[in-house]
């Protein structure tokens, strides 16, 4: 399990990274006060590259 933090060192998110170094699988994100902001699953297979996303607007 990997952790991401705000600049002040407080936990901002935790989950796993895939082989490509990107978020993948279940993740939990937090507000600065420590309360849960969101929980969900990041599915790298369903994500589009930024260059393709502009055509969906």
Predicted model as a PDB file, atoms N, CA, C, CB and O in Angstrom, pLDDT in the B-factor column:
MODEL        1                                                                  
ATOM      1  N   UNK A   1       0.851  -1.172   0.000  1.00 90.00           N  
ATOM      2  CA  UNK A   1       0.000   0.000   0.000  1.00 90.00           C  
ATOM      3  C   UNK A   1       0.899   1.237   0.000  1.00 90.00           C  
ATOM      4  CB  UNK A   1      -0.969  -0.004   1.227  1.00 90.00           C  
ATOM      5  O   UNK A   1       1.822   1.356   0.806  1.00 90.00           O  
ATOM      6  N   UNK A   2       0.610   2.136  -0.907  1.00 95.00           N  
ATOM      7  CA  UNK A   2       1.372   3.376  -1.012  1.00 95.00           C  
ATOM      8  C   UNK A   2       0.574   4.518  -0.398  1.00 95.00           C  
ATOM      9  CB  UNK A   2       1.723   3.686  -2.486  1.00 95.00           C  
ATOM     10  O   UNK A   2      -0.654   4.465  -0.332  1.00 95.00           O  
ATOM     11  N   UNK A   3       1.276   5.541   0.046  1.00 97.00           N  
ATOM     12  CA  UNK A   3       0.635   6.711   0.632  1.00 97.00           C  
ATOM     13  C   UNK A   3       1.078   7.967  -0.105  1.00 97.00           C  
ATOM     14  CB  UNK A   3       0.962   6.821   2.134  1.00 97.00           C  
ATOM     15  O   UNK A   3       2.232   8.092  -0.513  1.00 97.00           O  
ATOM     16  N   UNK A   4       0.143   8.889  -0.267  1.00 96.00           N  
ATOM     17  CA  UNK A   4       0.438  10.220  -0.796  1.00 96.00           C  
ATOM     18  C   UNK A   4       0.112  11.213   0.306  1.00 96.00           C  
ATOM     19  CB  UNK A   4      -0.379  10.528  -2.116  1.00 96.00           C  
ATOM     20  O   UNK A   4      -0.818  11.003   1.084  1.00 96.00           O  
ATOM     21  N   UNK A   5       0.876  12.291   0.373  1.00 97.00           N  
ATOM     22  CA  UNK A   5       0.670  13.265   1.440  1.00 97.00           C  
ATOM     23  C   UNK A   5       0.529  14.677   0.879  1.00 97.00           C  
ATOM     24  CB  UNK A   5       1.827  13.209   2.438  1.00 97.00           C  
ATOM     25  O   UNK A   5       0.978  14.982  -0.225  1.00 97.00           O  
ATOM     26  N   UNK A   6      -0.117  15.531   1.688  1.00 97.00           N  
ATOM     27  CA  UNK A   6      -0.139  16.958   1.393  1.00 97.00           C  
ATOM     28  C   UNK A   6       1.242  17.518   1.698  1.00 97.00           C  
ATOM     29  CB  UNK A   6      -1.249  17.700   2.216  1.00 97.00           C  
ATOM     30  O   UNK A   6       2.071  16.825   2.287  1.00 97.00           O  
ATOM     31  N   UNK A   7       1.502  18.751   1.310  1.00 96.00           N  
ATOM     32  CA  UNK A   7       2.809  19.373   1.564  1.00 96.00           C  
ATOM     33  C   UNK A   7       3.155  19.424   3.048  1.00 96.00           C  
ATOM     34  CB  UNK A   7       2.835  20.776   0.993  1.00 96.00           C  
ATOM     35  O   UNK A   7       4.329  19.414   3.419  1.00 96.00           O  
ATOM     36  N   UNK A   8       2.127  19.480   3.895  1.00 96.00           N  
ATOM     37  CA  UNK A   8       2.383  19.548   5.340  1.00 96.00           C  
ATOM     38  C   UNK A   8       2.617  18.164   5.966  1.00 96.00           C  
ATOM     39  CB  UNK A   8       1.213  20.232   6.038  1.00 96.00           C  
ATOM     40  O   UNK A   8       2.803  18.058   7.178  1.00 96.00           O  
ATOM     41  N   UNK A   9       2.607  17.114   5.149  1.00 96.00           N  
ATOM     42  CA  UNK A   9       2.893  15.768   5.633  1.00 96.00           C  
ATOM     43  C   UNK A   9       1.678  14.950   6.011  1.00 96.00           C  
ATOM     44  CB  UNK A   9       3.778  15.851   6.794  1.00 96.00           C  
ATOM     45  O   UNK A   9       1.809  13.758   6.290  1.00 96.00           O  
ATOM     46  N   UNK A  10       0.487  15.557   6.030  1.00 97.00           N  
ATOM     47  CA  UNK A  10      -0.731  14.817   6.359  1.00 97.00           C  
ATOM     48  C   UNK A  10      -1.128  13.930   5.179  1.00 97.00           C  
ATOM     49  CB  UNK A  10      -1.888  15.789   6.727  1.00 97.00           C  
ATOM     50  O   UNK A  10      -0.890  14.273   4.020  1.00 97.00           O  
ATOM     51  N   UNK A  11      -1.730  12.798   5.491  1.00 97.00           N  
ATOM     52  CA  UNK A  11      -2.125  11.821   4.488  1.00 97.00           C  
ATOM     53  C   UNK A  11      -3.211  12.383   3.579  1.00 97.00           C  
ATOM     54  CB  UNK A  11      -2.608  10.538   5.158  1.00 97.00           C  
ATOM     55  O   UNK A  11      -4.230  12.881   4.058  1.00 97.00           O  
ATOM     56  N   UNK A  12      -2.994  12.305   2.261  1.00 97.00           N  
ATOM     57  CA  UNK A  12      -3.997  12.767   1.300  1.00 97.00           C  
ATOM     58  C   UNK A  12      -4.621  11.608   0.540  1.00 97.00           C  
ATOM     59  CB  UNK A  12      -3.375  13.751   0.320  1.00 97.00           C  
ATOM     60  O   UNK A  12      -5.726  11.738   0.014  1.00 97.00           O  
ATOM     61  N   UNK A  13      -3.926  10.473   0.475  1.00 97.00           N  
ATOM     62  CA  UNK A  13      -4.479   9.326  -0.227  1.00 97.00           C  
ATOM     63  C   UNK A  13      -3.648   8.086   0.025  1.00 97.00           C  
ATOM     64  CB  UNK A  13      -4.566   9.603  -1.716  1.00 97.00           C  
ATOM     65  O   UNK A  13      -2.461   8.166   0.340  1.00 97.00           O  
ATOM     66  N   UNK A  14      -4.297   6.927  -0.120  1.00 97.00           N  
ATOM     67  CA  UNK A  14      -3.582   5.664   0.009  1.00 97.00           C  
ATOM     68  C   UNK A  14      -4.199   4.638  -0.918  1.00 97.00           C  
ATOM     69  CB  UNK A  14      -3.602   5.162   1.465  1.00 97.00           C  
ATOM     70  O   UNK A  14      -5.415   4.579  -1.101  1.00 97.00           O  
ATOM     71  N   UNK A  15      -3.322   3.829  -1.500  1.00 96.00           N  
ATOM     72  CA  UNK A  15      -3.741   2.805  -2.442  1.00 96.00           C  
ATOM     73  C   UNK A  15      -2.525   2.168  -3.067  1.00 96.00           C  
ATOM     74  CB  UNK A  15      -4.661   3.388  -3.520  1.00 96.00           C  
ATOM     75  O   UNK A  15      -1.432   2.211  -2.502  1.00 96.00           O  
ATOM     76  N   UNK A  16      -2.710   1.579  -4.224  1.00 94.00           N  
ATOM     77  CA  UNK A  16      -1.618   0.882  -4.901  1.00 94.00           C  
ATOM     78  C   UNK A  16      -1.300   1.535  -6.242  1.00 94.00           C  
ATOM     79  CB  UNK A  16      -1.972  -0.595  -5.105  1.00 94.00           C  
ATOM     80  O   UNK A  16      -2.117   2.247  -6.825  1.00 94.00           O  
ATOM     81  N   UNK A  17      -0.092   1.268  -6.704  1.00 92.00           N  
ATOM     82  CA  UNK A  17       0.344   1.697  -8.022  1.00 92.00           C  
ATOM     83  C   UNK A  17       0.550   0.473  -8.891  1.00 92.00           C  
ATOM     84  CB  UNK A  17       1.637   2.540  -7.939  1.00 92.00           C  
ATOM     85  O   UNK A  17       0.974  -0.575  -8.404  1.00 92.00           O  
ATOM     86  N   UNK A  18       0.252   0.599 -10.182  1.00 87.00           N  
ATOM     87  CA  UNK A  18       0.476  -0.480 -11.127  1.00 87.00           C  
ATOM     88  C   UNK A  18       1.929  -0.515 -11.571  1.00 87.00           C  
ATOM     89  CB  UNK A  18      -0.442  -0.333 -12.333  1.00 87.00           C  
ATOM     90  O   UNK A  18       2.749   0.284 -11.120  1.00 87.00           O  
ATOM     91  N   UNK A  19       2.230  -1.436 -12.447  1.00 86.00           N  
ATOM     92  CA  UNK A  19       3.587  -1.607 -12.966  1.00 86.00           C  
ATOM     93  C   UNK A  19       4.076  -0.364 -13.705  1.00 86.00           C  
ATOM     94  CB  UNK A  19       3.645  -2.814 -13.893  1.00 86.00           C  
ATOM     95  O   UNK A  19       5.280  -0.126 -13.797  1.00 86.00           O  
ATOM     96  N   UNK A  20       3.138   0.433 -14.235  1.00 84.00           N  
ATOM     97  CA  UNK A  20       3.507   1.647 -14.968  1.00 84.00           C  
ATOM     98  C   UNK A  20       3.716   2.849 -14.059  1.00 84.00           C  
ATOM     99  CB  UNK A  20       2.446   1.971 -15.987  1.00 84.00           C  
ATOM    100  O   UNK A  20       4.011   3.944 -14.537  1.00 84.00           O  
ATOM    101  N   UNK A  21       3.565   2.653 -12.736  1.00 87.00           N  
ATOM    102  CA  UNK A  21       3.779   3.737 -11.782  1.00 87.00           C  
ATOM    103  C   UNK A  21       2.582   4.638 -11.578  1.00 87.00           C  
ATOM    104  CB  UNK A  21       4.919   4.557 -12.219  1.00 87.00           C  
ATOM    105  O   UNK A  21       2.689   5.656 -10.895  1.00 87.00           O  
ATOM    106  N   UNK A  22       1.444   4.289 -12.153  1.00 86.00           N  
ATOM    107  CA  UNK A  22       0.223   5.087 -12.017  1.00 86.00           C  
ATOM    108  C   UNK A  22      -0.705   4.436 -10.996  1.00 86.00           C  
ATOM    109  CB  UNK A  22      -0.495   5.239 -13.386  1.00 86.00           C  
ATOM    110  O   UNK A  22      -0.620   3.234 -10.745  1.00 86.00           O  
ATOM    111  N   UNK A  23      -1.587   5.237 -10.412  1.00 90.00           N  
ATOM    112  CA  UNK A  23      -2.566   4.704  -9.452  1.00 90.00           C  
ATOM    113  C   UNK A  23      -3.363   3.593 -10.128  1.00 90.00           C  
ATOM    114  CB  UNK A  23      -3.522   5.834  -8.927  1.00 90.00           C  
ATOM    115  O   UNK A  23      -3.752   3.699 -11.291  1.00 90.00           O  
ATOM    116  N   UNK A  24      -3.594   2.525  -9.366  1.00 89.00           N  
ATOM    117  CA  UNK A  24      -4.358   1.400  -9.894  1.00 89.00           C  
ATOM    118  C   UNK A  24      -4.976   0.633  -8.740  1.00 89.00           C  
ATOM    119  CB  UNK A  24      -3.464   0.472 -10.754  1.00 89.00           C  
ATOM    120  O   UNK A  24      -4.318   0.402  -7.726  1.00 89.00           O  
ATOM    121  N   UNK A  25      -6.228   0.237  -8.881  1.00 90.00           N  
ATOM    122  CA  UNK A  25      -6.907  -0.532  -7.847  1.00 90.00           C  
ATOM    123  C   UNK A  25      -7.608   0.365  -6.851  1.00 90.00           C  
ATOM    124  CB  UNK A  25      -5.927  -1.425  -7.128  1.00 90.00           C  
ATOM    125  O   UNK A  25      -7.847   1.539  -7.133  1.00 90.00           O  
ATOM    126  N   UNK A  26      -7.945  -0.179  -5.676  1.00 94.00           N  
ATOM    127  CA  UNK A  26      -8.678   0.594  -4.673  1.00 94.00           C  
ATOM    128  C   UNK A  26      -7.842   1.730  -4.072  1.00 94.00           C  
ATOM    129  CB  UNK A  26      -9.153  -0.325  -3.567  1.00 94.00           C  
ATOM    130  O   UNK A  26      -6.675   1.544  -3.728  1.00 94.00           O  
ATOM    131  N   UNK A  27      -8.458   2.900  -3.953  1.00 95.00           N  
ATOM    132  CA  UNK A  27      -7.804   4.075  -3.369  1.00 95.00           C  
ATOM    133  C   UNK A  27      -8.772   4.768  -2.420  1.00 95.00           C  
ATOM    134  CB  UNK A  27      -7.325   5.059  -4.478  1.00 95.00           C  
ATOM    135  O   UNK A  27      -9.986   4.742  -2.618  1.00 95.00           O  
ATOM    136  N   UNK A  28      -8.214   5.386  -1.389  1.00 96.00           N  
ATOM    137  CA  UNK A  28      -8.972   6.219  -0.460  1.00 96.00           C  
ATOM    138  C   UNK A  28      -8.295   7.582  -0.408  1.00 96.00           C  
ATOM    139  CB  UNK A  28      -9.056   5.565   0.971  1.00 96.00           C  
ATOM    140  O   UNK A  28      -7.078   7.669  -0.248  1.00 96.00           O  
ATOM    141  N   UNK A  29      -9.086   8.649  -0.544  1.00 96.00           N  
ATOM    142  CA  UNK A  29      -8.563  10.006  -0.496  1.00 96.00           C  
ATOM    143  C   UNK A  29      -9.135  10.715   0.729  1.00 96.00           C  
ATOM    144  CB  UNK A  29      -8.907  10.783  -1.800  1.00 96.00           C  
ATOM    145  O   UNK A  29     -10.261  10.445   1.147  1.00 96.00           O  
ATOM    146  N   UNK A  30      -8.344  11.624   1.298  1.00 97.00           N  
ATOM    147  CA  UNK A  30      -8.704  12.280   2.553  1.00 97.00           C  
ATOM    148  C   UNK A  30      -8.677  13.793   2.434  1.00 97.00           C  
ATOM    149  CB  UNK A  30      -7.772  11.840   3.659  1.00 97.00           C  
ATOM    150  O   UNK A  30      -7.914  14.360   1.653  1.00 97.00           O  
ATOM    151  N   UNK A  31      -9.537  14.443   3.237  1.00 97.00           N  
ATOM    152  CA  UNK A  31      -9.450  15.885   3.425  1.00 97.00           C  
ATOM    153  C   UNK A  31      -8.264  16.161   4.343  1.00 97.00           C  
ATOM    154  CB  UNK A  31     -10.782  16.472   4.018  1.00 97.00           C  
ATOM    155  O   UNK A  31      -7.742  15.240   4.971  1.00 97.00           O  
ATOM    156  N   UNK A  32      -7.840  17.401   4.425  1.00 96.00           N  
ATOM    157  CA  UNK A  32      -6.723  17.766   5.307  1.00 96.00           C  
ATOM    158  C   UNK A  32      -7.010  17.470   6.777  1.00 96.00           C  
ATOM    159  CB  UNK A  32      -6.398  19.237   5.145  1.00 96.00           C  
ATOM    160  O   UNK A  32      -6.081  17.250   7.555  1.00 96.00           O  
ATOM    161  N   UNK A  33      -8.289  17.461   7.164  1.00 97.00           N  
ATOM    162  CA  UNK A  33      -8.629  17.202   8.563  1.00 97.00           C  
ATOM    163  C   UNK A  33      -8.642  15.701   8.891  1.00 97.00           C  
ATOM    164  CB  UNK A  33      -9.989  17.811   8.885  1.00 97.00           C  
ATOM    165  O   UNK A  33      -8.921  15.322  10.028  1.00 97.00           O  
ATOM    166  N   UNK A  34      -8.343  14.851   7.908  1.00 96.00           N  
ATOM    167  CA  UNK A  34      -8.261  13.418   8.130  1.00 96.00           C  
ATOM    168  C   UNK A  34      -9.515  12.635   7.800  1.00 96.00           C  
ATOM    169  CB  UNK A  34      -7.914  13.173   9.519  1.00 96.00           C  
ATOM    170  O   UNK A  34      -9.485  11.404   7.772  1.00 96.00           O  
ATOM    171  N   UNK A  35     -10.618  13.326   7.548  1.00 97.00           N  
ATOM    172  CA  UNK A  35     -11.859  12.631   7.192  1.00 97.00           C  
ATOM    173  C   UNK A  35     -11.773  12.111   5.769  1.00 97.00           C  
ATOM    174  CB  UNK A  35     -13.079  13.565   7.348  1.00 97.00           C  
ATOM    175  O   UNK A  35     -11.084  12.692   4.931  1.00 97.00           O  
ATOM    176  N   UNK A  36     -12.476  11.013   5.495  1.00 97.00           N  
ATOM    177  CA  UNK A  36     -12.469  10.413   4.160  1.00 97.00           C  
ATOM    178  C   UNK A  36     -13.200  11.330   3.183  1.00 97.00           C  
ATOM    179  CB  UNK A  36     -13.124   9.004   4.183  1.00 97.00           C  
ATOM    180  O   UNK A  36     -14.332  11.747   3.427  1.00 97.00           O  
ATOM    181  N   UNK A  37     -12.534  11.630   2.082  1.00 96.00           N  
ATOM    182  CA  UNK A  37     -13.102  12.462   1.026  1.00 96.00           C  
ATOM    183  C   UNK A  37     -13.784  11.581  -0.017  1.00 96.00           C  
ATOM    184  CB  UNK A  37     -12.007  13.337   0.367  1.00 96.00           C  
ATOM    185  O   UNK A  37     -14.890  11.883  -0.465  1.00 96.00           O  
ATOM    186  N   UNK A  38     -13.121  10.490  -0.401  1.00 95.00           N  
ATOM    187  CA  UNK A  38     -13.672   9.588  -1.419  1.00 95.00           C  
ATOM    188  C   UNK A  38     -12.983   8.237  -1.340  1.00 95.00           C  
ATOM    189  CB  UNK A  38     -13.516  10.190  -2.837  1.00 95.00           C  
ATOM    190  O   UNK A  38     -11.813   8.130  -0.972  1.00 95.00           O  
ATOM    191  N   UNK A  39     -13.734   7.221  -1.693  1.00 95.00           N  
ATOM    192  CA  UNK A  39     -13.188   5.873  -1.839  1.00 95.00           C  
ATOM    193  C   UNK A  39     -13.620   5.374  -3.201  1.00 95.00           C  
ATOM    194  CB  UNK A  39     -13.672   4.906  -0.688  1.00 95.00           C  
ATOM    195  O   UNK A  39     -14.739   5.633  -3.644  1.00 95.00           O  
ATOM    196  N   UNK A  40     -12.729   4.659  -3.861  1.00 91.00           N  
ATOM    197  CA  UNK A  40     -13.086   4.130  -5.167  1.00 91.00           C  
ATOM    198  C   UNK A  40     -11.987   3.269  -5.724  1.00 91.00           C  
ATOM    199  CB  UNK A  40     -13.399   5.249  -6.126  1.00 91.00           C  
ATOM    200  O   UNK A  40     -10.964   3.030  -5.082  1.00 91.00           O  
ATOM    201  N   UNK A  41     -12.220   2.806  -6.938  1.00 89.00           N  
ATOM    202  CA  UNK A  41     -11.250   1.956  -7.606  1.00 89.00           C  
ATOM    203  C   UNK A  41     -10.787   2.647  -8.879  1.00 89.00           C  
ATOM    204  CB  UNK A  41     -11.849   0.561  -7.917  1.00 89.00           C  
ATOM    205  O   UNK A  41     -11.605   3.061  -9.700  1.00 89.00           O  
ATOM    206  N   UNK A  42      -9.499   2.769  -9.038  1.00 83.00           N  
ATOM    207  CA  UNK A  42      -8.911   3.335 -10.248  1.00 83.00           C  
ATOM    208  C   UNK A  42      -8.640   2.170 -11.188  1.00 83.00           C  
ATOM    209  CB  UNK A  42      -7.592   4.157  -9.939  1.00 83.00           C  
ATOM    210  O   UNK A  42      -7.888   1.254 -10.852  1.00 83.00           O  
ATOM    211  N   UNK A  43      -9.255   2.206 -12.364  1.00 79.00           N  
ATOM    212  CA  UNK A  43      -9.061   1.140 -13.348  1.00 79.00           C  
ATOM    213  C   UNK A  43      -8.282   1.710 -14.524  1.00 79.00           C  
ATOM    214  CB  UNK A  43     -10.430   0.539 -13.820  1.00 79.00           C  
ATOM    215  O   UNK A  43      -8.846   2.387 -15.383  1.00 79.00           O  
ATOM    216  N   UNK A  44      -6.999   1.436 -14.557  1.00 69.00           N  
ATOM    217  CA  UNK A  44      -6.123   1.982 -15.604  1.00 69.00           C  
ATOM    218  C   UNK A  44      -6.574   1.553 -16.992  1.00 69.00           C  
ATOM    219  CB  UNK A  44      -4.678   1.539 -15.372  1.00 69.00           C  
ATOM    220  O   UNK A  44      -6.342   2.278 -17.959  1.00 69.00           O  
ATOM    221  N   UNK A  45      -7.210   0.399 -17.114  1.00 65.00           N  
ATOM    222  CA  UNK A  45      -7.641  -0.083 -18.424  1.00 65.00           C  
ATOM    223  C   UNK A  45      -8.733   0.799 -19.021  1.00 65.00           C  
ATOM    224  CB  UNK A  45      -8.138  -1.517 -18.318  1.00 65.00           C  
ATOM    225  O   UNK A  45      -8.907   0.824 -20.239  1.00 65.00           O  
ATOM    226  N   UNK A  46      -9.468   1.522 -18.181  1.00 66.00           N  
ATOM    227  CA  UNK A  46     -10.565   2.362 -18.666  1.00 66.00           C  
ATOM    228  C   UNK A  46     -10.176   3.817 -18.852  1.00 66.00           C  
ATOM    229  CB  UNK A  46     -11.720   2.280 -17.720  1.00 66.00           C  
ATOM    230  O   UNK A  46     -10.982   4.613 -19.334  1.00 66.00           O  
ATOM    231  N   UNK A  47      -8.961   4.179 -18.479  1.00 59.00           N  
ATOM    232  CA  UNK A  47      -8.535   5.579 -18.573  1.00 59.00           C  
ATOM    233  C   UNK A  47      -7.994   5.879 -19.966  1.00 59.00           C  
ATOM    234  CB  UNK A  47      -7.465   5.897 -17.506  1.00 59.00           C  
ATOM    235  O   UNK A  47      -7.311   5.058 -20.578  1.00 59.00           O  
ATOM    236  N   UNK A  48      -8.318   7.074 -20.448  1.00 55.00           N  
ATOM    237  CA  UNK A  48      -7.853   7.508 -21.761  1.00 55.00           C  
ATOM    238  C   UNK A  48      -6.647   8.429 -21.623  1.00 55.00           C  
ATOM    239  CB  UNK A  48      -8.981   8.217 -22.526  1.00 55.00           C  
ATOM    240  O   UNK A  48      -6.516   9.150 -20.634  1.00 55.00           O  
ATOM    241  N   UNK A  49      -5.776   8.397 -22.613  1.00 57.00           N  
ATOM    242  CA  UNK A  49      -4.678   9.379 -22.593  1.00 57.00           C  
ATOM    243  C   UNK A  49      -5.236  10.788 -22.740  1.00 57.00           C  
ATOM    244  CB  UNK A  49      -3.652   9.086 -23.722  1.00 57.00           C  
ATOM    245  O   UNK A  49      -6.302  10.974 -23.328  1.00 57.00           O  
ATOM    246  N   UNK A  50      -4.531  11.774 -22.217  1.00 55.00           N  
ATOM    247  CA  UNK A  50      -5.008  13.166 -22.286  1.00 55.00           C  
ATOM    248  C   UNK A  50      -5.268  13.602 -23.709  1.00 55.00           C  
ATOM    249  CB  UNK A  50      -4.002  14.105 -21.645  1.00 55.00           C  
ATOM    250  O   UNK A  50      -6.202  14.366 -23.953  1.00 55.00           O  
ATOM    251  N   UNK A  51      -4.464  13.138 -24.663  1.00 57.00           N  
ATOM    252  CA  UNK A  51      -4.644  13.539 -26.049  1.00 57.00           C  
ATOM    253  C   UNK A  51      -5.993  13.069 -26.597  1.00 57.00           C  
ATOM    254  CB  UNK A  51      -3.510  12.990 -26.905  1.00 57.00           C  
ATOM    255  O   UNK A  51      -6.568  13.743 -27.452  1.00 57.00           O  
ATOM    256  N   UNK A  52      -6.508  11.938 -26.131  1.00 50.00           N  
ATOM    257  CA  UNK A  52      -7.804  11.436 -26.584  1.00 50.00           C  
ATOM    258  C   UNK A  52      -8.949  12.106 -25.859  1.00 50.00           C  
ATOM    259  CB  UNK A  52      -7.885   9.937 -26.393  1.00 50.00           C  
ATOM    260  O   UNK A  52     -10.038  12.232 -26.418  1.00 50.00           O  
ATOM    261  N   UNK A  53      -8.735  12.534 -24.638  1.00 48.00           N  
ATOM    262  CA  UNK A  53      -9.803  13.125 -23.828  1.00 48.00           C  
ATOM    263  C   UNK A  53     -10.352  14.409 -24.440  1.00 48.00           C  
ATOM    264  CB  UNK A  53      -9.296  13.408 -22.426  1.00 48.00           C  
ATOM    265  O   UNK A  53     -11.527  14.721 -24.249  1.00 48.00           O  
ATOM    266  N   UNK A  54      -9.534  15.155 -25.168  1.00 54.00           N  
ATOM    267  CA  UNK A  54     -10.008  16.414 -25.746  1.00 54.00           C  
ATOM    268  C   UNK A  54     -11.098  16.210 -26.788  1.00 54.00           C  
ATOM    269  CB  UNK A  54      -8.854  17.160 -26.367  1.00 54.00           C  
ATOM    270  O   UNK A  54     -11.871  17.129 -27.056  1.00 54.00           O  
ATOM    271  N   UNK A  55     -11.174  15.016 -27.383  1.00 55.00           N  
ATOM    272  CA  UNK A  55     -12.196  14.743 -28.387  1.00 55.00           C  
ATOM    273  C   UNK A  55     -13.549  14.397 -27.770  1.00 55.00           C  
ATOM    274  CB  UNK A  55     -11.743  13.615 -29.283  1.00 55.00           C  
ATOM    275  O   UNK A  55     -14.546  14.296 -28.485  1.00 55.00           O  
ATOM    276  N   UNK A  56     -13.594  14.214 -26.446  1.00 52.00           N  
ATOM    277  CA  UNK A  56     -14.832  13.853 -25.781  1.00 52.00           C  
ATOM    278  C   UNK A  56     -15.585  15.056 -25.245  1.00 52.00           C  
ATOM    279  CB  UNK A  56     -14.550  12.903 -24.665  1.00 52.00           C  
ATOM    280  O   UNK A  56     -16.665  14.904 -24.675  1.00 52.00           O  
ATOM    281  N   UNK A  57     -15.043  16.233 -25.416  1.00 50.00           N  
ATOM    282  CA  UNK A  57     -15.697  17.444 -24.906  1.00 50.00           C  
ATOM    283  C   UNK A  57     -16.885  17.845 -25.738  1.00 50.00           C  
ATOM    284  CB  UNK A  57     -14.719  18.586 -24.852  1.00 50.00           C  
ATOM    285  O   UNK A  57     -17.541  18.843 -25.438  1.00 50.00           O  
TER     286      UNK A  57                                                      
ENDMDL                                                                          
END                                                                             
